[in-house]
Amino acid sequence: MNKVVVMVTRSVAIAMLLAALRPGHALAQTCLPPLCVGPVDFPHLPSLPLGLTSSPPSIPPPPPGCDQVSLAMKMLILSADGTETVLPAIQSALDHHSVPYETWIASQHPGQLVPAKLFNGCTGSYQGILVTTGALSFSPDGGQTFQSALTTPEWTALRTYEAQFGVREISWYVYPGVDNGLNTTTVGQDTGASPISAHLTSAGQSAFPYIPSGATIPIANAWTYLTTAADSSVTPLLVDGAGHVLMASRTGPDGREVMVMTFDSNQYLLHHAILAHGLVEWITRGIYLGEYRVYMTPQVDDLLNDNDLYGGGSYRMTATDVTTMQTWQLAMQAIQGNGGFRLAFPFNGSYSTLLDLLTVTLTPLQPFYNFVNHTWTHQNLNTASYNTALNEINRNDSFGRSHYLNYSTQALVTPEISGLLNPNAMRAARDVGVKYMVSDTSQPGWDNPRPNIGIYSALEPSILFVPRRPTNLFFNVDTPARWVNEYNSIYNAYWGRNLTFAEVLDKESQFLLFYALRGDIDPQMYHQANMRAYDGAHSLLSDLHGAALAKVRLYSNLPLESPALVRVGQKMASTMARNATSGFSAVLRPGDSITVSSPVALQAVVSGVCQLLGSDVYAGKCITTVNVPAGGSVTLDL
């Protein structure tokens, strides 16, 4: 069953929506059915110099603490007033690793960061401290004056805790000074006007081993201070071409280990996406609740069906498209780190026949791909009866089980992401055995509540919705000319001109780069018309993903994975259960063990710990799934 042709009025409506915007303004994903589109550009957030305040107080080396400490496996984020652009960036970095954290807005809790908040006896409340800005500077009077959000006793309590418990600190954006071992400078650079090409030092390469040696890390759209190390206790990690220190670590005379950055960040900047994983690894010493992987998970809807095309006509994949696709995917997988890349195909089984050349060609190649139930005839389920929905889902499930190796009854992608609020459709999905469906992040209320978690159905709580990202590779395009024509019909008003095919590829592949570097597990939405081998060797989807994968390899040598929808759902459900369980705890005894406890049975993922059973190795790092019994605990030896 063909999708509805996108009417010109829909493109005009989207264009009118964009006309009020201009490059640099935030633009969420947009959906005017039947055309759902991805974001057109990254938000450009303002970046400003830091308000100057006195440096936090130094403390003398504190007396030795406990011989053996315990640390709750949770991060503490310290914010001055909650408005720092780096605050959402820090939260995003931890969320994409599924690391638990608490955000403390210091100006809202004056004088309350006391020793009892940080520890009790030999038990520390936090595994790491993340400070938004070096002095936690804020203005209580609209920018007339600036002061630190922490008092001297609070700074002393914090630094004594860090020293005695061996807890590291990252100051995400600092003004250089004696407190961080850097020479005070008046040289600041607006990298929106003059971007910086930074590179890791040898020590930086050791701290960020996943970044390819010699890689250039672009710092742009972030105010940056240019400085040098003040003494030999400072280890530069990231520098510019002139040797100015942009990131450094230091073990101070009080024994504290601190890492600082002299440039601003937000979650939409490339330098943040590149560095965030290494920062989490450093602050946790590589041991933390949660996990990080590089993901790219394209789902190509409507396999075996056809799609109406922009400008008229329709297209259904051919045998040539399948063989071209197979050649391309094997070539991508042959590149170091890309072996786990794999396409997934939500399919409509009713359009397959015994002598269908597409089916015949695909059959021997099907073990190389993942497959997902997309209903039998592609019927919209928003108003479907129970029997209709059951027939659509059940017949297609039978087809999938009999035709595809990498298929599970538990996963379902409904046509046009329909039926999610239809009790009949949801009950039918449950009765067939579905546990994981997708939502559309371009629709209000259906995006991730937090990164890498989903949404449980209010109608059928046993079903988890995995948020899926639409892109600007539209469902109804199959050639470069058709894609560029439709893209420009929508976005010309936003960019102020028509873009070329190369420009569209660059902009759209940049989003996939960010998703991958962030560790974003959400799948992305495409359609089978995008698989057309328009010149006998390339498809729009292969062009887009080839460009994105090449960009990923500029900044990361970590293995890339394309998990099946069921596995995505399982990972999200595990994180959500852990986060929702009151009384769950994980306690780290550095150099000794980790104990995970829970009042209810659940699975918890711990990175950096190897066990004989339950451990997976990712890029040489053990990631262990711990099955915690109800009311019990599990101890992992380090």
Secondary structure, 3 states (H helix, E strand, C coil): CCCCCCCHHHHHHHHHHHHCCCCCCCCCCEEECCEEECCCCCCCCCCCCCCCCCCCCCCCCCCCCCCCCEEECCEEEEECCCCCCHHHHHHHHHHHCCCCEEEEEHHHCCCCCCHHHHEECCEECCCEEEECCCCCEECCCCCCCCEECCCHHHHHHHHHHHHHHCCEEEECCCCCCHHHCECCCCCEEECCCCCEEEEECHHHHHHCCCCCCCCCEEECCCEEECECECCCCEEEEEECCCCCEEEEEEECCCCCEEEEECECCCCCCHHHHHHHHHHHHHHHCCCEECCCCEECCEEEECECCCEECCCCCEECCCHHHHHHHHHHHHHHHCCCCCCECCCEEEECHHHCCCCCHHHHHHHHHHHHCEEEECCCCCCCCCCCCHHHHHHHHHHHHHHHHHHCCCEEEEEECCHHHCCCCCHHHHHHHHHHCCCEEEEECCCCCCCCCCCCCCEECCCCCCCEEEEEECCCCCCCCCCHHHHHHHHHHHHHHHHCCCCCHHHHHHHHHHHHHHHHHHCCCCCEEEEHHHHCCCCCCCCHHHHHHHHHHHHHHHHCCCCEECCCHHHHHHHHHHHHHHHHCCCCEEEEECCCEEEEEECCCEEEEEECCCCCCCEEEECCEEEEEEEECCCEEEEEEC
